[in-house]
Amino acid sequence: MLPGPSAGRGELSYPGHRLAAMDTLSLRHARRIALAAQGFTDPQPGGPPDVRHLRRVLRRVGLLQMDSVNVLMRAHYMPLYSRLGPYPVSLIDRAAYRGPRELFEYWGHEASLLPVGLHPVMRWRMARGHSWGPPSRLAKEKPELIKRVLEEVRERGPVAAAEIDDPSERVKHFNWGWNWNEVKTALEYLFFAGEVTAAARNSAWARLYDVPERVLPAAVLNAPTPPDDEAFRDLVRISAAGLGVAAEPELRDYFRLPLAAARTAIAELVSAGELRPVRVEGWKAPAYLYEAARIPRRVTAATLISPFDPLIWERGRVERLFGFSYRIEIYVPAPLRVHGYYVLPFLLNDRFAARVDLKADRKAGVLRVPAAWLEPATARTDPSPAEVASALAAELRRLAGWLGLSGVEPPVLGDLARELTAELAAQSRPGLA
């Protein structure tokens, strides 16, 4: 059995109650449970974050989603920033690509970095083969090509797809925007099957493939493969610990599990007392509370959240929990975008108070804010627009410093633009830096 993320010392159970005895949760308590489960109430590092803090965040979130968009910062680096503040990204690079490996690339939620201890638990997916058309078709139509590519990786690895000869034409997969030739498609088939893995990434952020025995710890590769039902329970347990309280679709979505398998695992964890069915105020769907979940007395976060952060993977849950309707608009034509191209929610205390479209202009050395938008207040105790702008300005300046940028360009559009521009100017004055 794999351990799930642990409860932080900064959390307290609700005064006078044990969560396991509750049948109904208020929406505010559910939000606090969710934020605590994701690590947003853990104490901030007392000094420069180190590998212990990386491990703590991974115990919380379970895995880090990867994405090729680099308009601000690559997706897998952002969750640690959101929970720890500025940290050296070399922490993740060392853990993922230099020995001894603590992380490995594989399909978790989407393309992800996962703790190496999850390798045995993910073998059910490797054994089932690629679920997407082109790789599986290629394996059936040209098994000799798959074999040749694997042999070449075994002989030459680590190696990029572009370094392997391929006379075939590239095939544009329009639904995804990928432009793969047959060798790249074969490598992705082998990657999904666990027969090759990512040894590193090159300067163009392309995978360098190698065989697992030259990349992953021998103890991990030699660990027994659990039965599928045990693996599904482990993955649902990690999902439940990372979510705190969630409905069935979110527990299933965290690792993109098959429907029937996830439902069976949830039922088994309920029977074992690790999940407790509860009602959450305003939710139509039944919810499940993780056994170790806690309600913190307060949440004092003030941080930006990546579009690919585990906190907001499942957009329906985000809307139910926070009243926050969020869609990433990267693939929306520019004239049809509502909030911008690469928009990050701003978490202030226990609610999303604003959202900002951001771009790291590395050539000019500034963090650009094309737009800033205020979320409507929902309670008398919510921060005022001026307070939101002040906290957001401080966070943008902190983010710019972490990215190695010299300053923040004020926003151009949005209903928070005026207040945020004023705050950025005020905080940039001598003596306030």
Residue pairs with C-beta under 8 A, 6 or more apart in sequence:
1 230
1 233
1 234
1 237
2 117
2 118
2 121
2 234
2 237
2 238
3 59
4 59
4 62
4 237
4 238
4 240
4 241
4 242
4 290
4 292
5 37
5 39
5 59
5 60
5 61
5 62
5 238
5 241
5 242
6 59
6 292
7 36
7 292
7 293
7 294
8 36
8 39
8 41
8 42
8 43
9 42
9 43
10 41
10 42
10 43
10 296
11 36
11 41
11 294
11 295
11 296
12 294
12 295
12 296
12 297
13 19
13 294
13 295
14 22
14 29
14 295
19 33
19 276
19 289
19 293
19 294
19 295
20 276
20 289
20 291
22 278
22 289
23 278
23 279
24 278
24 279
24 280
24 281
25 33
25 245
25 278
25 279
25 280
25 281
25 287
25 289
26 281
27 280
27 281
27 282
27 321
28 350
29 295
30 244
30 245
30 280
30 281
30 287
30 321
31 299
31 321
31 322
31 350
31 351
32 41
32 295
32 296
32 298
32 299
32 350
33 244
33 245
33 289
33 293
33 294
33 295
34 243
34 244
34 245
34 246
34 311
34 321
35 41
35 296
35 299
35 301
35 311
35 347
35 350
36 244
36 293
36 294
36 295
36 296
36 299
37 60
37 241
37 242
37 243
37 244
37 245
37 290
37 293
38 60
38 61
38 83
38 242
38 243
38 244
38 310
38 311
39 56
39 57
39 60
39 61
39 83
40 82
40 83
40 299
40 301
40 303
40 311
40 347
41 296
41 299
41 300
41 301
42 56
42 60
42 83
44 84
44 85
45 53
45 84
45 85
45 87
48 87
48 88
49 80
49 84
49 85
49 87
49 88
49 91
50 91
51 91
51 94
51 95
53 80
53 84
53 87
53 91
54 80
54 91
54 92
54 95
55 102
57 79
57 80
57 83
57 84
58 64
58 103
58 115
60 83
60 242
61 79
61 242
61 310
62 108
62 114
62 115
62 238
62 239
62 241
62 242
62 254
62 310
63 108
63 109
63 112
63 113
63 114
63 115
63 118
63 255
63 310
64 75
64 76
64 79
64 92
64 103
64 112
64 113
64 114
65 75
65 76
65 108
65 109
65 110
65 111
65 112
65 308
65 309
65 310
65 313
66 74
66 75
66 76
66 105
66 110
66 111
66 112
66 113
67 74
67 75
67 76
67 110
67 111
67 308
68 74
68 205
69 75
69 330
69 342
70 205
71 341
71 342
71 358
71 359
71 360
72 78
72 342
72 344
72 358
72 359
72 360
72 403
73 81
73 306
73 360
73 403
74 205
75 306
75 307
75 308
76 92
76 112
76 113
76 308
77 89
77 92
78 305
78 306
78 308
78 309
79 306
79 309
79 310
80 87
80 91
80 92
81 87
81 303
81 399
81 402
82 303
82 304
82 305
82 306
82 309
82 347
83 303
85 303
85 398
85 402
86 398
86 401
86 402
87 402
92 103
92 113
95 101
95 102
95 103
96 102
96 103
96 104
96 105
96 113
97 198
97 199
97 200
97 201
100 217
101 116
101 215
101 216
101 217
102 115
102 116
103 113
103 114
103 115
103 116
104 113
104 114
104 116
104 119
104 197
104 198
104 215
104 216
105 111
105 112
105 113
105 114
105 191
105 197
105 198
105 207
106 112
106 114
106 119
106 122
106 125
106 191
106 194
106 197
107 122
107 125
107 192
107 256
108 114
108 118
108 122
108 255
108 256
109 253
109 254
109 255
109 256
109 310
109 313
110 256
114 122
116 216
116 217
116 220
117 220
119 216
119 220
119 221
119 223
120 220
120 223
120 224
120 225
120 226
120 231
121 226
121 231
121 234
121 235
122 194
122 231
123 194
123 225
123 231
124 228
124 231
124 232
125 192
126 192
126 193
126 194
127 193
129 136
129 139
129 192
129 193
130 136
130 139
130 188
130 189
130 192
130 193
134 171
134 173
134 180
134 185
135 185
135 186
135 188
135 189
135 192
136 189
138 145
138 146
138 182
138 185
138 186
138 189
139 146
139 186
139 189
142 182
142 186
145 182
145 183
145 186
146 186
146 189
146 190
149 164
149 183
149 186
149 187
149 190
150 190
150 195
150 196
152 159
152 164
153 159
153 164
153 187
153 190
153 196
153 209
153 210
153 211
154 211
156 163
156 164
157 196
157 199
157 208
157 209
157 210
157 211
157 214
158 199
158 200
158 208
158 209
158 210
158 214
159 208
159 209
159 210
160 202
160 206
160 207
160 208
160 209
161 181
161 183
161 184
161 187
161 206
161 207
161 209
162 206
164 183
164 187
165 183
166 181
166 182
166 183
166 184
168 181
168 182
168 183
169 181
170 179
170 180
170 181
171 179
171 180
171 181
171 182
171 185
172 178
172 179
173 179
173 180
180 188
187 196
187 207
187 209
190 196
190 209
191 197
191 198
191 207
191 209
194 212
195 211
195 212
196 209
196 210
196 211
196 212
197 209
197 210
197 211
197 212
197 215
197 216
198 207
198 208
198 209
198 210
198 215
199 208
199 209
199 210
199 214
199 215
200 207
200 208
201 207
201 208
202 208
212 221
213 221
226 234
228 261
229 261
229 264
229 265
229 268
232 257
232 261
232 262
232 264
232 265
233 265
233 268
233 269
235 254
235 255
235 257
235 265
236 251
236 252
236 257
236 262
236 265
236 266
236 269
237 269
237 274
238 254
238 255
239 246
239 250
239 251
239 252
239 254
239 255
240 246
240 251
240 269
240 274
240 275
240 288
240 290
241 290
241 292
242 254
242 310
243 250
243 251
243 254
243 290
243 317
244 289
244 290
244 293
245 278
245 280
245 287
245 288
245 289
245 290
245 293
246 287
246 288
246 317
247 283
247 285
247 286
247 287
247 288
247 317
248 262
248 263
248 266
248 285
248 286
248 288
249 285
249 314
249 316
249 317
250 313
250 314
250 316
250 317
251 262
251 266
251 288
252 259
252 262
252 263
253 313
253 314
254 310
254 313
257 265
266 275
266 288
269 275
270 276
270 277
270 288
273 291
274 290
274 291
275 288
275 289
275 290
275 291
276 288
276 289
276 291
277 286
277 287
277 288
277 289
278 287
278 288
278 289
279 286
279 287
280 287
280 320
282 320
283 320
298 349
298 350
299 349
299 350
300 349
301 347
301 348
301 349
301 350
302 346
302 347
302 348
302 349
302 391
302 394
302 395
303 346
303 347
303 395
304 344
304 345
304 346
304 347
304 356
304 358
304 395
304 396
304 399
305 311
305 312
305 344
305 345
305 346
305 347
305 352
306 344
307 328
307 342
307 343
307 344
311 318
312 318
312 326
312 345
315 325
315 326
315 327
318 324
318 326
319 325
319 326
322 351
322 352
323 351
323 378
324 345
324 351
324 352
324 375
326 345
326 352
326 355
328 342
328 343
329 337
329 338
329 339
329 340
329 341
329 343
330 341
330 342
334 341
339 355
339 357
339 371
339 373
339 414
340 356
340 357
340 370
340 371
340 413
341 357
341 359
341 370
342 357
342 358
342 359
343 355
343 356
343 357
343 358
343 371
344 355
344 356
344 358
345 352
345 354
345 355
346 352
346 353
346 354
346 355
346 356
346 388
346 391
346 392
346 395
347 353
348 354
348 383
348 388
348 391
348 392
349 383
351 375
351 378
351 382
352 375
353 374
353 375
353 382
353 383
353 388
353 391
353 392
354 372
354 373
354 374
354 375
354 388
354 392
354 416
355 372
355 373
355 375
356 369
356 371
356 372
356 373
356 392
356 396
356 411
356 414
357 369
357 370
357 371
357 372
357 413
357 414
358 367
358 368
358 369
358 370
358 399
359 367
359 368
359 370
360 367
360 368
360 403
360 405
361 367
361 368
361 405
361 409
362 405
365 405
365 406
365 407
366 400
366 405
366 406
366 407
366 408
366 409
367 396
367 399
367 400
367 403
367 405
367 407
367 408
367 409
368 409
369 396
369 408
369 409
369 410
369 411
369 412
369 420
370 411
370 412
370 413
371 411
371 412
371 413
371 414
371 417
372 392
372 411
372 413
372 414
372 416
372 417
372 420
373 414
373 415
373 416
374 385
374 388
374 414
374 415
374 416
374 419
377 383
377 384
383 391
385 416
385 419
386 419
386 423
388 416
388 419
389 416
389 419
389 420
389 422
389 423
390 423
390 427
392 416
392 420
392 423
393 408
393 420
393 423
393 424
393 426
393 427
394 427
396 408
396 424
397 407
397 408
397 424
397 427
397 428
400 406
400 407
400 408
407 428
408 424
410 417
410 420
410 421
410 424
410 425
411 417
411 420
411 421
426 432
427 433
